[in-house]
């Protein structure tokens, strides 16, 4: 997430979500969140970001 300005999430060949590295932390897209925050570490990072 630190390489580009914009992120494009593709799910089953279709655009599932697009935004910035900052917007991804507050996304409500369930499929995107399941993919990005599958690990405990990234889940904790998101929880910390949303608490602030």
C-alpha positions as YAML, in Angstrom:
chain: A
units: angstrom
residues:
- id: 1
  name: UNK
  ca: [0.00, 0.00, 0.00]
- id: 2
  name: UNK
  ca: [3.00, 2.28, 0.15]
- id: 3
  name: UNK
  ca: [3.97, 2.20, -3.52]
- id: 4
  name: UNK
  ca: [1.25, 4.07, -5.42]
- id: 5
  name: UNK
  ca: [-1.21, 6.88, -4.86]
- id: 6
  name: UNK
  ca: [-4.25, 4.87, -5.93]
- id: 7
  name: UNK
  ca: [-5.31, 1.30, -5.18]
- id: 8
  name: UNK
  ca: [-7.55, -0.79, -7.40]
- id: 9
  name: UNK
  ca: [-9.07, -3.98, -5.96]
- id: 10
  name: UNK
  ca: [-10.27, -6.46, -8.56]
- id: 11
  name: UNK
  ca: [-12.64, -9.23, -7.49]
- id: 12
  name: UNK
  ca: [-13.63, -11.97, -9.94]
- id: 13
  name: UNK
  ca: [-12.52, -9.84, -12.91]
- id: 14
  name: UNK
  ca: [-14.47, -6.72, -11.91]
- id: 15
  name: UNK
  ca: [-13.47, -3.54, -10.14]
- id: 16
  name: UNK
  ca: [-14.46, -4.16, -6.54]
- id: 17
  name: UNK
  ca: [-13.07, -0.99, -5.02]
- id: 18
  name: UNK
  ca: [-10.81, 1.93, -5.87]
- id: 19
  name: UNK
  ca: [-9.30, 4.58, -3.61]
- id: 20
  name: UNK
  ca: [-6.20, 5.78, -1.82]
- id: 21
  name: UNK
  ca: [-4.06, 4.08, 0.80]
- id: 22
  name: UNK
  ca: [-5.76, 6.27, 3.43]
- id: 23
  name: UNK
  ca: [-9.29, 5.48, 2.23]
- id: 24
  name: UNK
  ca: [-8.63, 1.74, 2.36]
- id: 25
  name: UNK
  ca: [-8.39, 1.93, 6.16]
- id: 26
  name: UNK
  ca: [-11.99, 3.15, 6.44]
- id: 27
  name: UNK
  ca: [-13.52, 1.16, 3.58]
- id: 28
  name: UNK
  ca: [-16.80, -0.61, 4.28]
- id: 29
  name: UNK
  ca: [-16.38, -2.99, 1.31]
- id: 30
  name: UNK
  ca: [-16.67, -6.43, 2.96]
- id: 31
  name: UNK
  ca: [-14.81, -8.35, 0.24]
- id: 32
  name: UNK
  ca: [-11.95, -5.85, 0.23]
- id: 33
  name: UNK
  ca: [-11.69, -5.92, 4.01]
- id: 34
  name: UNK
  ca: [-11.71, -9.72, 4.07]
- id: 35
  name: UNK
  ca: [-8.84, -9.76, 1.58]
- id: 36
  name: UNK
  ca: [-6.68, -6.93, 2.97]
- id: 37
  name: UNK
  ca: [-7.30, -7.53, 6.65]
- id: 38
  name: UNK
  ca: [-7.13, -11.33, 6.63]
- id: 39
  name: UNK
  ca: [-4.09, -11.35, 8.90]
- id: 40
  name: UNK
  ca: [-4.24, -10.46, 12.58]
- id: 41
  name: UNK
  ca: [-1.61, -7.76, 12.09]
- id: 42
  name: UNK
  ca: [-3.56, -5.81, 9.47]
- id: 43
  name: UNK
  ca: [-6.81, -6.23, 11.44]
- id: 44
  name: UNK
  ca: [-5.12, -4.66, 14.46]
- id: 45
  name: UNK
  ca: [-3.75, -1.82, 12.31]
- id: 46
  name: UNK
  ca: [-7.25, -1.08, 11.01]
- id: 47
  name: UNK
  ca: [-8.78, -1.21, 14.50]
- id: 48
  name: UNK
  ca: [-6.13, 1.22, 15.74]
- id: 49
  name: UNK
  ca: [-6.74, 3.60, 12.81]
- id: 50
  name: UNK
  ca: [-10.52, 3.53, 13.32]
- id: 51
  name: UNK
  ca: [-10.18, 4.17, 17.08]
- id: 52
  name: UNK
  ca: [-8.41, 7.47, 16.44]
...
